[in-house]
Amino acid sequence: NGAEQNFLRLMPADTREDFLDDWYQNSGKLKLWLDYEAIDDDKASGLHLSEKDPKRDFANQLLTRYGHLNASPDPINRCSGAFCSRDGIDPALQDAEQALSRLTSRPAAGLKVIEQLPEATMLRIETASGKREVYSLLRNRAHSNVAFLLGEAYRYQPGLDTVTIYPGVLSSYPNFMFNIPARQVPEFVAQMEQAKDAKSFEKIVDRWGVRRSHPLFWQYFHDLSRYIHETTPVEEGVLDMNRYENL
């Protein structure tokens, strides 16, 4: 756990044990006891971080200092004001991103639809003028610890799952796709917020989902590859559809 140790050295000394305890809950304590050295919780950090949330403060400082190197703006997931969309894009897509931001940073305990989502869902959003943008809706699975190869089901914390929504195709194995006219995105988001079970989620899939039986399935699926070719050609490749689900 060398990388973890190095990260903890950047945090205030009196917070390091709390971070470690959060990473290694329950059975993870056994892994700590058997395999890892005790952390240094005496030597002060050379950074000046907020006592309230030092980890978030560190991340914000990192983005401020080095974000221009390789970090794109992320207002959908990191919305800190009234406007939660990127600058310089089609106004219809800005409205769509503003609506999508309502689904992020909320645990599954408060956003039940997360329980119905696979790992990687693509959102294909098309404006009235025919311009389309693709977003990845990723399910972040929470665990009490990730210290062991087996027994994940015993460490899984589904009520703490969240989603990340980011422009682009961020998976080589898309699990599902929604095709949504830009003007309907607020309605899509509202129904996602209201969906409490599989039956209500199925209505969303019936309206906007692209199942394997969809008459335009191949057109939409191959459009993901075209989108990658247009936006990030260095990352271009053939997407694997073996994990595509028929929700």
Secondary structure, DSSP 8 states (H G I E B T S, - for coil): -HHHHHHHHHS-GGGHHHHHHHHS-TTHHHHHHHH------SS--SS---SS-HHHHHHHHHHHHHHHHH----TTTS--SS--S-TTS-HHHHHHHHHHGGGTT--TTT-GGGGG--SEEEEEEE-TTS-EEEEEEEEE--BS----SS-HHHHB-GGG-EEEEEES---SS--EEEEEEGGGHHHHHHHHHH--SHHHHHHHHHHHB--TTSTTHHHHHHHHHHHHHHH-GGG------TT----
